[in-house]
Amino acid sequence: MNHIILAISNPVISAGMASILHNGLSHSIETVTSLLQLRTACNKHDDAIVVLCSRLGADGTVEAWRRLARRYKELRLILWGKGYQDILDFQCSVPQVDGYLLESSSGHELKDAVMALKNGGVYVAAPVARYFVQNPHLNHNTPIINKLSERELQVAQMISRGLKVSEIANYLNISSKTINTFRYRIFSKLGVQGDVQLAHLAINSGLVEVNQLRNYDSDF
């Protein structure tokens, strides 16, 4: 695990990160700016530490990483979150995240996170740790956590944020018909009557940040 992949869409930021990590670490460092480049890099270095911008591929980033993690099981992930909603999306949809940072994290925290993973540990930036403690979704007695499968939970989050069926289908690479099947199954399991009730439940369960909601003018 001597290779680091910085999967950050902004090349100026990734160059700054690389400079910080080069100072004092003996790892080889590669920067990529798209999901396609990330897939190529992981294929060449299937045990790398990946620092992944949560919005590298917009709403498709979570699903893209899920596929990479299934294929390359030795990859380690440090999520570089744009915001708390992105952190929630990964926490609920990805089996294992090894480190959490925010855009506001310092270079010192970045280096600490890489070293923690290198030594077999995990790393959670202090603001993220506080958010996890305060967020009620960690209470696994909530109906969404208990009653939905991993995929249903992922779809429920995206619906609750106001994404269109066609958008969800595109991000998850499955048909709109399948998304609608998931949608009505979610309604049935949770006892809700529609998208708005589902969004309210997701907010109350801590799975969706209010400022991440779109208007419900979708094609549901």
C-alpha positions in Angstrom: 0.0 0.0 0.0 2.6 2.5 -1.1 0.6 4.1 -3.8 -1.8 7.1 -3.2 -4.4 8.1 -5.8 -5.7 11.6 -5.4 -9.1 11.6 -7.2 -9.9 15.3 -7.0 -11.7 17.1 -9.9 -9.8 20.4 -9.3 -6.2 19.9 -10.5 -4.9 22.9 -8.5 -6.2 21.4 -5.3 -4.9 17.9 -6.1 -1.5 19.4 -6.9 -1.5 21.1 -3.5 -2.4 17.8 -1.8 0.3 16.0 -3.7 2.9 18.5 -2.6 1.8 18.1 1.1 2.0 14.3 0.9 5.4 14.3 -1.0 6.9 16.2 2.0 7.8 13.5 4.4 6.1 10.4 2.8 7.7 7.9 0.6 4.6 6.9 -1.3 4.1 7.3 -5.0 1.3 9.7 -5.7 -0.9 9.9 -8.7 -3.6 12.5 -9.5 -6.7 11.9 -11.5 -9.6 14.2 -12.3 -12.4 11.9 -13.5 -14.1 8.6 -12.7 -12.6 7.1 -15.9 -9.1 8.0 -14.9 -9.8 6.7 -11.4 -10.9 3.3 -12.8 -7.7 3.1 -14.8 -5.5 4.0 -11.8 -7.2 1.4 -9.6 -6.7 -1.2 -12.2 -3.0 -0.6 -12.1 -2.7 -0.2 -8.3 -5.4 -2.3 -6.8 -4.2 -1.9 -3.2 -3.8 1.9 -3.3 -5.1 4.4 -0.8 -7.6 6.6 -2.6 -8.4 10.1 -1.5 -11.8 10.6 -3.3 -13.6 13.8 -3.8 -17.3 13.0 -3.0 -18.4 14.9 -6.1 -15.9 13.6 -8.6 -18.7 12.2 -10.7 -21.6 14.2 -9.3 -24.3 11.9 -7.9 -22.7 8.9 -9.7 -19.6 9.0 -7.4 -21.1 6.6 -4.8 -22.1 4.0 -7.2 -18.8 4.2 -9.1 -16.9 3.6 -5.9 -19.1 0.7 -4.9 -18.2 -1.0 -8.1 -14.5 -0.3 -7.7 -14.5 -1.6 -4.1 -16.3 -4.8 -5.2 -13.7 -5.4 -7.9 -10.6 -4.3 -6.0 -11.0 -5.4 -2.4 -7.7 -4.2 -1.2 -8.4 -0.5 -2.0 -8.6 1.8 1.0 -10.8 4.9 0.9 -10.4 8.3 2.4 -13.5 10.3 1.5 -12.9 14.0 0.9 -16.4 15.3 1.5 -17.8 18.4 -0.1 -20.5 18.4 2.6 -22.2 16.3 5.3 -24.8 15.0 2.8 -22.1 13.4 0.7 -20.6 11.8 3.8 -24.1 10.4 4.7 -24.5 9.1 1.2 -21.2 7.2 1.4 -21.7 6.0 4.9 -25.1 4.5 4.1 -24.3 3.1 0.6 -20.6 2.0 0.8 -19.7 -1.1 2.9 -16.4 0.4 4.1 -15.0 3.9 4.3 -11.6 4.0 6.0 -11.3 7.8 6.5 -13.3 10.9 6.4 -12.1 14.4 5.6 -13.9 17.6 4.7 -12.9 20.3 2.2 -11.9 22.4 5.1 -9.5 19.8 6.5 -5.9 20.9 6.8 -2.9 19.5 5.1 -1.8 18.1 8.5 -5.1 16.1 8.7 -4.6 14.8 5.2 -1.2 13.4 6.0 -2.5 12.0 9.3 -5.3 10.3 7.5 -3.0 8.7 5.0 -0.6 7.5 7.7 -3.5 6.1 9.8 -4.6 3.9 6.8 -1.0 3.0 6.0 -0.7 1.6 9.6 -3.9 -0.3 9.3 -6.2 2.1 11.1 -8.9 4.5 10.2 -9.3 8.3 10.4 -12.2 10.6 11.0 -11.7 14.4 11.0 -13.0 16.0 14.2 -16.0 17.8 12.6 -17.1 14.6 10.9 -16.9 12.7 14.2 -19.0 15.3 15.9 -21.6 15.1 13.2 -21.8 11.3 13.4 -22.4 11.6 17.1 -25.1 14.2 16.7 -26.8 12.5 13.7 -29.8 10.3 14.7 -29.3 8.0 11.7 -26.7 6.2 13.7 -29.5 4.9 15.9 -30.3 1.6 14.0 -33.8 1.5 15.5 -34.9 4.0 12.8 -37.3 2.4 10.3 -35.3 3.2 7.2 -32.2 1.5 8.6 -34.0 -1.5 9.8 -36.4 -2.1 7.0 -34.6 -1.3 3.8 -31.8 -3.2 2.0 -28.6 -1.5 1.1 -29.8 -0.7 -2.5 -33.2 0.4 -1.3 -31.6 2.7 1.2 -29.5 4.2 -1.5 -32.5 4.8 -3.8 -34.5 6.2 -0.9 -31.8 8.8 -0.2 -31.7 9.9 -3.8 -35.5 10.0 -4.1 -35.7 12.0 -0.8 -33.2 14.5 -2.2 -35.5 15.1 -5.2 -33.5 13.4 -7.9 -35.6 12.3 -11.0 -36.2 8.6 -11.7 -34.2 9.0 -14.9 -31.3 10.6 -13.1 -31.2 7.8 -10.5 -31.4 5.2 -13.2 -28.4 6.8 -15.0 -26.3 7.1 -11.8 -27.0 3.5 -10.8 -26.8 2.1 -14.3 -30.2 0.4 -14.1 -33.5 1.0 -15.8 -36.1 3.6 -14.8 -38.6 0.7 -14.5 -36.4 -0.9 -11.9 -36.0 2.3 -10.0 -39.8 2.6 -9.9 -40.0 -1.0 -8.6 -37.6 -0.1 -5.8 -39.6 3.1 -5.2 -42.9 1.4 -4.6 -41.3 -1.4 -2.6 -39.8 1.3 -0.3 -43.1 3.0 0.1 -44.7 -0.4 1.1 -41.9 -1.2 3.6 -42.0 2.2 5.2 -45.8 2.7 5.1 -45.5 6.1 3.2 -47.8 7.3 0.5 -45.4 9.2 -1.7 -42.1 11.0 -2.3 -42.9 13.9 0.1 -43.7 11.6 3.0 -40.5 9.6 2.2 -38.5 12.8 2.3 -39.9 13.8 5.7 -39.0 10.4 7.1 -35.5 10.5 5.6 -35.0 14.0 7.2 -36.3 12.8 10.6 -34.0 9.8 10.4 -31.0 12.0 9.7 -30.3 10.5 6.2 -30.9 13.6 4.2 -29.8 17.2 4.9 -32.6 19.7 4.4 -30.4 22.0 2.4 -29.8 19.1 -0.1 -33.5 18.8 -1.1 -34.6 19.8 -4.6 -38.1 20.9 -5.5 -40.4 18.0 -6.4 -40.9 18.9 -10.0 -39.5 15.6 -11.2 -40.8 12.8 -13.4 -41.9 10.6 -10.5 
